[in-house]
Amino acid sequence: MQALLEKYEGDKERCGFILRNGDIVEVHNIAPEPEHSFLADAADVLKYVNDAAATWHTHPGSGSNLSPGDMETFLFWPQCEHYIVGNDGVACYYVKNNTVLRK
């Protein structure tokens, strides 16, 4: 979790993947309002989708609680765990029976 905590910096959401081999990669956030949301560039998604075990993103200036936008995004990736890095630490979420749950 320390490596993810180190990603918590700046005033824009950062995002990426945790690969099956444990590597943490950051991808471009192309969201129209990156201060409040994240959207990974499609080229980056295609590059990592087959090796991704988890997704991660930051919540600058706020906690690691699940937002409605996060829930929608996580439902598209039910095979992965999802980490949110906030000012209160790192939270892990997963999808079960089309519901997003916190570990």
C-alpha distances in whole Angstrom, upper triangle without the diagonal:
4,5,5,6,9,10,11,15,18,20,20,17,16,15,14,13,11,14,15,15,11,12,11,14,15,18,21,21,25,25,28,26,23,23,22,21,20,22,21,24,26,26,23,22,25,24,20,21,22,19,17,15,13,13,11,13,13,15,17,18,18,15,13,16,18,21,24,23,19,21,24,21,19,23,23,21,21,20,16,13,12,9,11,9,12,13,13,9,7,9,10,14,16,20,23,26,26,24,20,19,16,14
4,5,5,6,9,10,13,17,20,20,18,16,16,15,15,13,16,18,17,13,13,11,14,15,19,21,21,25,26,29,27,23,23,23,22,21,23,22,25,27,27,24,24,27,25,22,23,25,21,19,18,16,16,13,14,13,16,17,18,18,16,15,18,20,23,26,25,22,24,26,24,22,26,26,24,24,23,20,17,16,12,13,10,13,13,13,9,9,12,14,17,20,24,26,30,29,27,24,22,19,17
4,5,5,7,10,12,16,18,18,16,13,13,12,12,11,13,15,14,11,10,8,11,12,15,18,19,23,24,27,25,21,21,22,21,19,21,20,22,24,24,20,21,23,21,19,21,22,19,16,16,14,14,11,12,13,16,16,18,19,17,16,19,20,23,26,24,21,23,25,23,21,25,25,22,23,22,18,16,15,12,13,11,13,15,15,12,10,13,14,17,20,23,26,30,29,27,24,23,20,19
4,5,5,7,11,14,16,15,13,11,10,10,11,10,13,15,15,12,11,8,10,10,14,16,16,20,20,24,22,18,18,19,18,16,18,17,20,22,22,19,19,22,20,18,19,21,18,15,14,12,11,8,9,9,12,13,16,15,14,12,16,17,19,22,20,17,20,22,19,18,22,22,19,21,20,16,14,12,9,9,7,10,12,13,9,8,10,11,14,17,20,24,27,26,24,20,20,17,16
4,5,5,9,12,15,15,13,12,12,13,14,13,17,19,19,15,14,12,13,13,16,18,18,21,22,24,22,19,18,18,18,17,20,19,22,25,25,22,22,25,24,21,23,25,22,19,18,15,14,11,10,9,11,12,13,13,12,11,15,17,19,22,21,18,21,23,21,20,24,24,22,23,23,19,16,14,11,10,6,8,9,10,7,7,11,13,16,19,23,26,29,28,26,22,21,18,17
4,5,7,11,14,14,13,11,12,13,14,14,17,20,19,15,14,11,12,12,15,17,17,21,21,24,22,18,18,19,19,18,20,19,22,25,25,21,22,25,23,21,23,25,22,20,19,17,15,12,12,10,13,12,14,15,15,14,18,20,21,25,23,21,24,26,23,22,26,26,24,26,25,21,19,17,13,12,9,11,11,13,10,11,14,16,19,22,25,29,32,31,29,25,24,21,21
4,6,9,12,11,10,7,9,10,12,12,16,19,19,15,13,10,10,9,12,13,13,17,18,20,19,15,15,16,15,14,16,16,18,21,21,18,19,22,20,18,20,23,20,18,18,15,13,10,9,7,10,10,13,14,14,13,17,18,19,22,20,18,21,23,20,19,23,23,21,23,23,19,17,15,12,11,8,10,11,13,11,11,14,15,18,20,23,27,30,28,27,23,23,20,20
4,7,9,10,9,8,10,12,15,15,19,22,22,18,17,13,14,12,14,15,14,18,18,20,17,14,13,14,14,14,17,17,20,23,24,20,21,24,23,21,23,25,23,20,20,17,15,11,9,6,8,7,9,11,11,11,15,16,17,21,19,17,20,22,20,20,24,24,22,24,25,21,18,15,12,10,6,7,8,11,9,10,13,15,18,21,24,27,30,28,26,23,22,20,20
4,7,8,9,8,12,14,17,18,21,25,24,21,19,16,15,13,15,15,14,17,17,19,17,13,12,14,15,15,18,18,20,23,24,21,22,26,25,23,25,28,26,23,23,20,17,14,11,8,9,7,9,12,13,14,17,19,19,22,21,19,23,24,22,22,26,26,25,27,28,24,22,19,15,13,10,10,10,13,12,13,16,19,21,24,27,31,33,31,29,26,26,23,24
4,6,8,9,12,15,18,20,23,27,27,24,22,18,17,14,15,14,13,15,15,17,14,11,9,12,13,14,17,17,19,23,24,21,22,26,25,24,26,29,27,24,25,22,19,15,12,10,10,7,9,12,14,16,18,20,19,22,20,19,23,24,22,23,27,27,26,28,29,26,24,20,18,15,12,12,12,15,15,16,19,21,23,26,28,32,35,32,30,27,27,25,26
4,7,9,13,16,20,22,25,29,29,26,24,20,19,16,16,15,12,14,14,14,11,9,6,9,11,12,15,17,19,23,24,22,23,26,26,25,26,30,28,26,26,23,19,16,13,10,9,6,8,11,14,15,17,18,17,20,18,18,22,23,21,22,26,26,26,28,29,26,24,21,18,15,13,12,12,16,16,17,19,22,23,26,28,32,34,31,29,26,27,25,26
4,6,10,13,17,20,23,26,27,24,22,18,17,13,13,11,9,11,10,11,8,5,4,7,8,9,12,13,15,19,20,18,19,23,23,22,23,27,25,23,24,20,17,14,10,8,8,6,9,12,14,15,17,17,16,18,16,15,19,20,18,19,23,23,22,25,26,23,22,18,16,14,12,12,13,17,17,17,18,20,21,24,26,29,31,29,27,24,25,24,25
4,7,10,14,16,20,23,24,21,19,16,14,11,11,10,7,10,9,11,9,6,6,7,6,6,9,11,13,17,18,16,17,20,20,19,20,23,22,19,20,17,13,10,7,5,6,6,10,11,12,12,14,14,13,15,13,12,16,17,14,16,19,19,19,22,23,20,18,15,13,10,10,10,12,15,15,14,15,17,17,20,22,26,28,25,24,20,21,20,22
4,7,11,13,16,20,21,18,16,12,11,7,8,8,6,10,10,13,12,8,9,10,9,7,9,9,12,15,16,13,14,18,17,16,17,21,19,17,18,14,11,8,5,5,8,9,12,13,14,13,16,15,15,17,15,13,17,18,15,16,19,19,18,21,21,18,17,13,12,10,9,11,14,16,15,14,15,16,17,19,21,25,28,25,24,21,22,20,22
4,7,10,13,17,18,16,14,10,8,6,6,7,6,10,11,14,14,10,12,12,10,7,8,7,10,13,14,11,11,15,14,13,14,17,16,13,14,11,8,6,4,7,10,12,15,15,15,13,16,15,15,17,14,12,15,15,12,13,16,16,14,17,18,14,14,11,10,9,10,12,15,17,15,13,14,14,15,17,19,22,25,23,22,19,20,19,20
4,7,10,13,14,13,11,7,5,4,5,8,9,12,13,17,17,14,16,16,13,10,10,7,10,12,12,9,9,12,11,9,11,14,12,9,11,9,6,5,6,10,13,15,19,18,18,16,18,17,17,19,16,14,16,17,13,13,16,15,13,16,16,12,12,10,10,11,12,15,18,19,17,14,15,14,15,16,18,22,24,22,22,19,20,19,20
4,6,9,11,10,8,6,5,7,8,11,12,15,16,20,20,17,19,19,16,13,12,10,12,13,13,10,9,12,11,7,9,11,9,6,7,6,4,6,9,12,16,18,21,21,20,17,19,17,19,20,17,15,17,17,13,13,16,14,12,14,13,10,10,9,9,12,13,16,20,20,18,14,15,13,14,14,16,20,23,21,21,18,19,18,18
4,7,8,6,6,5,6,9,11,15,16,19,20,24,24,20,22,22,19,16,16,14,16,17,17,13,12,14,13,9,10,11,8,6,6,5,6,7,11,14,17,20,23,22,20,17,19,19,20,22,20,17,18,19,16,14,17,16,13,15,13,9,9,9,9,12,13,17,20,20,17,14,14,12,14,14,16,20,23,22,21,18,19,18,17
4,5,5,5,6,8,11,12,16,18,21,22,26,26,23,25,25,22,19,18,15,17,17,16,13,12,13,11,8,9,9,5,4,5,7,9,11,14,17,21,23,26,26,24,21,23,22,24,25,23,20,21,21,18,16,19,17,14,15,13,10,11,12,13,16,17,21,24,24,21,17,18,15,16,16,18,21,24,23,23,21,21,20,19
4,5,7,9,11,15,16,20,21,24,26,29,30,27,28,28,25,22,21,19,20,20,19,16,15,15,14,10,11,9,6,6,5,8,11,14,17,20,24,26,29,28,26,23,25,24,26,27,25,22,22,23,20,18,20,18,15,15,12,10,11,13,15,18,19,23,26,26,22,19,19,16,17,16,18,20,23,23,23,21,21,21,19
4,6,9,11,15,17,21,23,26,27,31,31,28,30,30,27,24,23,20,22,22,21,17,17,17,15,12,13,12,8,9,9,11,14,15,19,21,25,27,30,29,28,24,27,26,28,30,28,24,25,26,23,21,23,22,18,19,16,14,14,16,17,20,20,24,27,27,23,20,20,18,20,19,21,23,27,27,27,24,24,23,21
4,6,10,13,16,19,21,24,26,30,29,26,27,27,25,22,22,19,21,22,21,17,17,18,16,13,14,14,10,9,8,10,12,13,16,18,22,24,27,26,24,21,24,23,26,28,26,22,24,25,22,20,22,21,18,19,16,13,13,14,14,17,17,21,23,23,19,16,17,15,17,17,20,23,26,26,25,23,22,21,19
4,6,10,13,17,19,22,24,27,27,24,25,26,23,20,20,17,19,20,18,15,15,17,14,11,14,14,10,10,10,10,12,12,15,17,21,22,25,25,24,21,24,24,26,28,25,22,24,25,21,20,23,22,18,20,18,15,14,15,14,17,17,20,23,23,19,17,18,17,19,19,22,25,28,27,27,24,24,22,21
4,7,10,14,15,19,20,24,24,20,21,22,20,17,17,15,16,18,17,13,14,16,14,11,13,14,11,10,10,9,9,9,11,13,17,19,22,22,21,18,21,21,22,25,22,19,21,22,19,18,21,20,17,19,17,14,13,13,12,13,13,17,19,20,17,14,16,15,17,18,21,24,27,26,25,22,22,21,20
4,7,10,12,16,18,21,21,18,20,20,18,15,15,12,13,15,14,10,11,13,11,9,12,14,11,10,12,11,9,9,11,13,17,18,22,22,22,19,22,21,22,24,21,19,21,22,18,18,21,19,17,19,18,15,15,14,13,14,14,18,20,22,19,16,18,17,18,19,22,25,28,26,26,23,24,22,22
4,7,9,12,14,18,18,14,16,17,15,12,12,9,11,13,13,9,11,14,12,10,13,16,14,12,14,12,10,9,9,11,15,16,19,20,20,18,21,20,21,22,19,17,20,20,17,17,20,19,17,20,19,16,16,14,13,13,13,16,19,21,18,16,18,17,19,20,22,26,28,26,26,23,24,23,23
4,6,9,12,15,16,13,15,16,14,10,9,6,7,10,9,6,8,11,10,10,12,15,14,12,15,13,11,10,10,12,15,17,20,21,21,19,21,20,20,22,18,17,20,19,16,17,20,18,16,20,19,17,17,15,15,15,15,18,21,23,21,19,20,19,20,21,22,26,28,26,26,23,24,24,24
4,6,9,12,13,10,13,15,12,9,8,6,6,9,9,7,10,13,12,12,14,18,17,16,18,16,13,12,11,13,15,16,20,21,22,20,22,21,20,21,18,17,20,19,16,18,21,19,18,22,22,19,20,17,17,16,17,19,21,24,22,20,21,21,22,23,24,28,30,27,27,24,26,26,27
4,6,9,10,7,10,11,9,6,5,5,6,10,12,10,11,14,15,15,16,19,19,17,19,16,13,12,10,11,13,13,17,18,19,18,19,18,17,18,14,14,17,17,14,16,19,17,17,21,21,19,19,16,16,15,15,17,19,22,21,19,20,20,20,22,23,26,28,25,25,22,24,24,25
4,6,8,7,11,12,9,7,5,6,6,9,11,11,12,15,16,16,17,21,21,19,22,19,16,15,13,14,15,16,19,20,22,21,22,20,18,19,15,15,18,17,14,17,20,18,18,22,23,21,22,19,19,18,18,20,22,25,24,23,23,23,23,24,24,28,29,26,26,24,26,26,28
4,5,5,9,9,6,5,5,8,9,12,14,14,14,17,18,19,19,23,23,21,22,20,16,15,12,13,14,14,17,18,20,19,19,18,15,15,12,13,16,15,13,16,18,17,18,21,23,21,21,18,18,17,18,18,21,23,23,22,22,22,21,23,23,27,28,25,24,22,24,24,27
4,6,9,9,8,8,9,11,12,14,17,17,17,20,22,22,22,26,27,24,26,23,20,19,16,16,16,16,18,19,21,21,21,20,17,17,14,15,18,17,16,19,21,20,21,25,27,25,25,22,21,20,20,20,23,25,26,25,25,25,24,26,26,30,31,27,27,25,27,27,30
4,5,6,6,8,10,13,14,17,19,19,19,22,24,23,24,28,28,25,26,23,19,18,14,14,13,13,15,16,18,18,19,18,15,15,13,14,18,17,16,19,21,21,22,25,27,25,24,21,20,18,18,18,19,22,23,22,23,24,23,25,26,29,31,27,26,24,26,26,28
4,5,5,6,8,11,12,16,18,16,17,21,21,21,22,25,25,22,24,20,17,14,11,10,10,10,13,14,16,16,17,16,14,16,13,13,17,17,15,18,20,20,20,24,25,23,22,18,17,15,15,15,17,20,20,19,20,21,21,23,24,28,30,27,25,23,24,24,26
4,6,8,11,14,16,19,21,20,20,24,24,24,24,28,27,24,25,22,18,16,12,10,8,7,10,11,14,15,16,16,14,16,13,14,18,18,17,19,22,22,23,25,27,24,23,19,18,15,14,13,15,18,18,18,19,21,21,24,25,29,31,28,26,23,24,23,26
4,7,11,14,16,19,22,20,20,24,25,24,24,27,27,24,24,21,17,15,11,10,8,8,10,10,12,13,13,13,10,12,10,11,14,15,14,16,19,19,20,23,25,22,21,17,16,13,13,13,14,17,18,17,18,19,19,21,23,26,28,24,23,20,22,21,24
4,7,10,13,16,18,17,16,20,21,20,20,24,24,20,21,18,14,12,9,9,8,10,13,12,14,13,13,12,10,11,8,9,12,12,11,13,16,16,17,20,22,19,18,15,14,12,13,13,16,18,18,17,17,18,17,19,20,23,25,22,21,18,20,20,22
4,7,10,12,15,13,13,16,17,17,17,20,20,17,18,15,11,10,7,9,9,11,15,14,15,14,15,13,12,12,9,9,12,12,10,12,15,14,15,18,19,17,17,13,13,11,13,14,17,19,18,17,17,17,16,18,19,23,24,21,20,18,20,20,22
4,6,9,12,10,10,13,15,14,14,18,19,16,18,15,12,11,10,12,13,15,18,18,19,17,18,16,14,14,10,10,13,12,9,12,14,13,13,17,18,16,17,14,15,14,16,17,20,22,21,19,19,19,18,19,19,23,24,21,21,19,21,21,23
4,6,8,7,7,10,11,11,11,15,15,13,16,14,10,11,10,13,15,17,20,20,21,19,20,18,17,17,13,13,15,14,11,13,15,13,13,17,17,15,16,14,15,15,16,18,22,24,22,20,20,19,18,19,19,23,25,22,22,20,22,22,24
4,5,5,6,9,10,11,12,15,16,15,18,16,13,14,13,16,18,20,23,24,24,22,23,21,20,20,16,16,19,17,14,16,18,15,15,19,20,18,19,17,18,18,20,22,25,27,25,23,23,22,22,22,22,26,27,25,25,23,26,26,27
4,5,5,6,9,10,10,13,15,14,17,16,14,16,16,19,21,23,26,26,27,25,25,23,22,21,18,17,19,17,14,16,17,14,14,18,18,17,19,18,20,20,22,25,28,30,28,25,25,23,22,22,22,25,26,23,25,23,26,26,28
4,5,5,6,9,10,13,14,14,18,17,15,17,17,20,23,24,28,28,29,27,28,26,25,25,21,20,22,20,17,19,20,17,17,20,20,19,21,20,21,22,23,26,29,31,29,26,27,25,25,24,24,28,29,26,28,26,28,29,30
4,5,5,6,8,11,12,11,15,14,12,14,14,17,20,22,26,26,26,24,25,23,23,23,20,18,21,19,16,17,19,16,15,19,18,16,18,17,18,19,20,23,26,28,26,23,23,22,22,22,22,26,27,25,26,24,26,26,27
4,5,5,5,9,10,9,13,12,10,13,14,17,20,22,26,26,25,23,24,21,21,21,18,16,18,17,13,14,16,12,11,15,15,13,15,15,16,18,20,23,26,27,25,22,22,20,19,19,19,22,24,22,23,21,23,24,24
4,6,5,8,10,10,14,14,14,16,18,21,24,26,30,29,29,26,27,25,25,24,21,20,21,19,16,17,18,14,13,17,16,15,18,18,20,21,23,26,30,31,29,26,25,23,22,21,21,24,25,23,25,23,26,27,27
4,6,8,9,10,13,14,14,16,17,21,24,26,30,30,29,26,28,26,26,26,23,21,23,22,18,18,20,17,15,18,17,16,18,18,20,21,23,26,29,31,28,25,25,23,23,22,23,26,27,26,27,25,27,27,27
4,6,5,6,10,10,10,13,15,19,22,24,28,27,27,24,25,23,24,24,21,19,21,20,16,16,18,15,13,16,14,12,15,15,16,19,20,24,27,28,25,22,22,20,20,19,20,23,25,23,24,22,24,24,24
4,6,5,9,10,10,13,16,19,22,25,28,28,27,24,24,22,23,23,20,18,19,18,14,14,15,12,10,13,11,10,13,14,16,18,21,24,28,28,26,22,21,19,18,17,17,20,21,20,21,20,22,22,23
4,6,9,11,12,16,19,22,26,28,32,31,29,26,27,25,26,26,23,21,21,20,17,16,17,14,12,14,11,11,14,16,18,21,23,27,30,31,28,24,23,20,20,18,18,20,22,21,23,22,23,24,24
4,7,9,11,14,17,21,24,27,30,29,28,25,26,24,26,26,24,21,22,21,18,17,18,16,13,14,12,11,13,14,16,19,21,25,28,28,25,22,21,19,19,17,18,21,23,22,23,22,23,23,22
4,6,7,11,14,17,21,23,27,26,24,21,22,20,22,23,20,17,18,18,15,13,15,13,10,12,9,7,9,11,13,16,18,21,25,25,22,18,18,15,15,14,15,18,20,19,20,18,19,19,19
4,7,10,14,17,20,23,26,25,23,19,21,19,21,22,20,17,17,18,15,13,15,14,10,11,8,5,7,9,11,15,17,20,24,23,20,16,16,12,12,11,13,16,18,18,18,16,17,16,15
4,7,10,14,17,20,23,21,19,16,17,16,18,19,17,14,14,15,12,10,13,12,9,10,8,5,5,5,7,11,13,17,20,20,17,13,12,10,10,9,12,15,18,17,17,14,14,14,13
4,7,11,14,17,20,18,17,14,15,14,15,16,14,11,13,13,10,9,12,11,9,11,10,7,6,5,6,9,11,14,18,18,16,12,12,10,10,10,12,16,19,17,17,14,15,14,14
4,7,10,13,16,15,14,11,13,12,14,16,14,10,13,14,11,10,14,14,12,14,14,10,9,6,4,6,7,11,14,15,13,10,10,9,10,12,14,18,21,19,18,15,15,14,14
4,7,10,13,12,12,10,12,11,12,14,12,9,13,14,11,11,15,15,14,16,17,13,12,8,7,5,6,9,12,14,12,10,10,11,12,14,16,20,23,21,19,16,17,15,16
4,6,9,9,9,8,11,11,12,15,13,11,14,16,14,14,18,18,17,19,20,17,15,11,8,6,5,6,9,11,10,9,10,12,14,16,19,23,25,23,21,18,18,16,17
4,6,6,6,7,9,10,10,13,12,11,14,16,15,15,19,20,19,21,22,19,17,13,11,7,6,5,8,10,10,10,11,13,14,18,20,23,26,23,21,18,18,16,18
4,6,8,9,12,13,13,16,15,14,18,19,18,19,22,23,23,25,26,23,20,17,14,10,8,6,7,11,11,12,14,17,18,21,24,27,30,27,25,21,22,20,21
4,7,10,12,14,14,17,17,16,19,21,21,21,25,26,25,27,29,25,23,19,16,12,10,7,6,10,12,13,15,18,20,23,26,29,31,29,26,23,23,20,22
4,7,8,11,11,15,15,14,17,19,19,19,22,24,23,25,26,23,21,17,14,11,9,6,6,8,10,12,12,16,17,20,23,26,28,26,23,20,19,17,19
4,6,9,10,14,15,13,15,18,18,17,20,22,22,23,24,21,18,15,12,8,8,4,5,5,8,9,9,13,14,18,20,23,25,24,21,17,16,14,16
4,7,9,13,13,11,13,16,15,14,17,19,18,19,20,17,14,11,8,5,6,4,7,7,7,6,6,9,10,14,17,19,22,21,18,14,13,11,12
4,6,10,11,9,10,14,14,13,16,18,18,18,20,18,15,12,10,8,9,8,10,9,10,9,8,10,10,13,15,18,20,18,15,12,11,9,12
4,7,8,6,7,10,11,10,12,15,15,15,18,16,13,10,10,8,11,10,13,13,13,11,9,10,8,11,12,15,17,15,12,9,9,9,12
4,5,5,6,9,10,11,13,15,16,17,19,17,16,13,12,10,13,12,15,15,16,14,12,13,12,14,15,17,19,16,14,11,12,12,16
4,5,5,6,9,10,11,13,15,16,19,18,17,14,15,13,16,16,19,19,19,18,15,16,13,15,14,17,17,14,12,11,13,14,18
4,5,5,6,9,10,11,13,15,18,17,16,13,14,12,15,15,19,19,19,18,16,16,14,15,14,17,18,15,14,12,14,15,19
4,5,5,6,9,10,11,13,15,13,12,9,10,9,12,13,17,17,17,14,12,12,10,11,12,15,17,14,12,9,12,12,15
4,5,5,6,9,10,11,14,13,12,10,12,11,15,16,19,19,19,16,13,12,9,10,9,12,13,10,9,6,9,11,14
4,6,5,7,9,11,14,14,14,12,14,14,17,19,22,22,22,19,17,15,12,12,11,14,14,10,10,9,13,15,18
4,5,5,7,10,12,11,12,10,12,12,16,17,21,21,20,18,16,14,12,11,11,14,15,12,12,10,13,15,17
4,5,5,7,9,8,8,7,10,11,15,17,21,20,19,16,13,11,8,8,7,11,12,10,9,7,10,12,14
4,5,6,9,10,11,10,13,15,18,20,24,24,22,19,16,14,11,9,7,9,10,7,7,7,11,13,15
4,6,9,9,11,11,15,16,20,22,26,26,24,21,18,16,13,11,9,12,13,10,11,11,14,16,18
4,6,6,8,9,12,14,18,21,24,24,22,19,17,14,11,9,8,11,12,10,12,10,13,15,16
4,6,8,9,13,16,19,22,25,25,23,19,16,13,10,7,5,7,9,8,9,9,11,13,14
4,7,10,13,16,20,23,26,26,23,19,17,14,11,8,8,9,11,11,12,12,13,15,15
4,6,10,13,16,19,23,22,20,16,14,10,9,7,8,11,13,13,13,11,12,13,13
4,7,10,13,16,20,19,16,12,10,7,6,5,8,11,14,13,13,10,10,10,9
4,7,10,13,17,16,14,10,8,6,5,6,9,12,16,14,13,10,10,9,10
4,6,10,13,13,10,7,6,5,6,9,12,15,19,17,16,12,12,10,10
4,6,10,10,8,6,5,7,8,11,14,18,21,19,17,13,13,11,12
4,7,8,6,4,7,9,11,15,18,21,24,23,20,17,16,13,14
4,5,5,6,8,11,13,17,20,23,26,24,22,18,17,14,16
4,6,8,11,14,17,20,23,26,29,28,25,21,20,17,18
4,7,9,13,15,19,22,25,28,27,23,20,18,15,15
4,7,10,13,17,20,23,26,25,23,19,17,14,14
4,7,10,14,17,20,23,22,20,16,14,11,11
4,7,10,14,16,20,19,16,12,11,7,8
4,7,11,13,17,16,14,10,9,6,6
4,7,10,13,12,10,7,5,4,6
4,7,10,10,8,6,5,6,7
4,7,6,5,5,6,9,10
4,5,5,7,7,10,11
4,5,8,10,13,15
4,7,10,13,15
4,6,10,13
4,7,10
4,7
4
